[in-house]
Amino acid sequence: MAHLENFRVKVFRAVAEHLNFRKAAEQLFLTQPAVTLQIKALESDLGVRVFDRAGGKITLTRQGAVLLEYANKLANLASEADTSSSLLILDLRGGVHRLNQDLLNILGKASRGPASDRLNTGCESRHSVS
């Protein structure tokens, strides 16, 4: 299933969770420079800094804290949508399976059952035997 969460927002949430670029990189299976680039790109897109980086310590800015609230809401919604889509696909596949199984059952009855239960396939003899 497709992942609906924006990648930069996902990276932002990981950094905000750990307040550490290296740990976020490890969690996401990325390099630290890749995480840094994603955060810089996000800050550029938004036009605000989301982290203060001072003395080797990372903290959320006020704008970053607001963004984190929305990012968490978006992640939850994306997860719900992904789950709902997966359930819908499973239901559709299950429905097709049930339909195929019902068809096989009907065909099986038609080949074994009395003439009145047989399907009209157009191949039956139109001549009656008295």
HELIX and SHEET records of a PDB file:
HELIX    1   1 PHE A    7  HIS A   18  1                                  12    
HELIX    2   2 PHE A   21  LEU A   28  1                                   8    
HELIX    3   3 GLN A   32  LEU A   46  1                                  15    
HELIX    4   4 ARG A   62  ARG A  112  1                                  51    
HELIX    5   5 ALA A  115  ASP A  117  5                                   3    
SHEET    1   A 2 PHE A  51  ALA A  54  0                                        
SHEET    2   A 2 LYS A  57  LEU A  60 -1                                        
END                                                                             
